[in-house]
Amino acid sequence: MKKDLLKQIIRDFHLCPLPTLYKRELEPPSGTGKIITLIGARRSGKTSFLFNIIEKLLKQGTNKTAIVYINFEDERLDLNTAELDLIIKAYLELYPNTDLNDCCFLFDEIQNIEKWDKFIRRLYDNVSRNIFITGSNARLLSSEIATSLRGRTVSYEVFPLSFREYLSFKGLKADLHSSKSVAQINHNLSLYLKDGGFPETVRYDADFRRRVLQEYFNVLIYRDLLERYEIKNLAALKFFLKRVLASATKQLSVNTIYNELKSSGFKIGKNQLYDWLDACQNIYLAFVLKKHIHSLTERELGEKKVYAIDNGLLNALNYRFSDDAGKALEQAVFLELRRRGKEIYFFKDKVECDFIVKEGTTVMEVIQVCLSLTDAKTRKREMRGLLECCKAFGLKKGTIITGDTAEETKEDGISVNIVPLYRWLVK
């Protein structure tokens, strides 16, 4: 019966037209001979990326019947590890004359099947090297890739929409030389900073968007944390998540949260809280930004800042992030740097600088984020943090991203590019 169901799923895909999708900026390659893995938060658009890949394959001349797409979140599927081979058997019964080596296999949310990696490895080694997989749990994918799939795969992270993609979803094309276009861009930027970039929610009204985002959060708690990590203490977990997300853009102290939980009567170990923080990163709910320190040990154990996956999610959870535009700006810059694949840290040594961008062992760029520089004290503080950071790493230029200021200046021999957020995001 399961094989017949798989036949139906495979054949239905071949007979149905592809959904109409918006183009995303990330374009994972095809025909590389590597397993392409897409990992990221739930509802961030990984399935759309797979369909974009399918569309690309079709344009390159691949016959649709040579494409096998399986969504493992289909409630009709209840496969165990041993039954994954039924996918191959079902396909061969449908298309007995097809050379499997020429087939492309796309598996969506495959981490739902225990020991999925063994099947993928066998498929890659013995059947086809055209394999694409997605998953919502970074720990499962990264740890298992590091063992079973070593040398066979290349991973790409999928985030909610960038601002450029957000504009595209709304049918807008940025023209930085048009005052009308710039006005539209800034209007939509204010919405983006408040509503976030989960693709499904872009066109929803405010109330429905909030409900949908709250449901996303509930799925993350109950399915990705409680079930997957077998967490029993729901009340303590909710308190912990509230504190973590409310600390977005700030330094996070697990020890402080531990003491708060302890004083509230919760019996929980500090190491368990560190495990929960790791789990938050594994499911792409929150990210930890480490302080730049040359000592690896001190960097791992030292001060950390935390950022959330999406501004809209924070606002939907009533953390009222929209009331602090400066934090929303900093969140947007952090997420864009991650989206661009940058290795980033923060700098703190008497003064602070929000982001350091590294390539290998070399600091390539320093970035300060500030809503406005009109206040003299604020400008002095932000400028000093940037300049001291540049001097510490021997850089002759730095960037300050603001809400609306555009300026080129030079201080202490260091060129400072002050750029509005909208320009930095759409460049």
Secondary structure, 3 states (H helix, E strand, C coil): CHHHHHHHHHHHHHHCCCCCCCCCCCCCCCCCCCEEEEEECCCCCHHHHHHHHHHHHHHCCCCHHHEEEEECCCCCCCCCHHHHHHHHHHHHHHCCCCCHHHCEEEEECHHHCCCHHHHHHHHHHHCCCCEEEEECCHHHHHHHHHHCCCCCEEEEEECCCCHHHHHHHCCCCCCCCCHHHHHHHHHHHHHHHHHCCCHHHCCCCHHHHHHHHHHHHHHHHHHHHHHCCCCCCHHHHHHHHHHHHHCCCCECCHHHHHHHHHHCCCCCCHHHHHHHHHHHHHCCCEEEEEECCCCHHHHHHCCEEEEECCHHHHHHCCCCHHHCHHHHHHHHHHHHHHHCCCEEEEEECCCEEEEEEEECCEEEEEEEECCCCCCHHHHHHHHHHHHHHHHHCCCCEEEEEECCCCEEEEECCEEEEEEEHHHHHHC
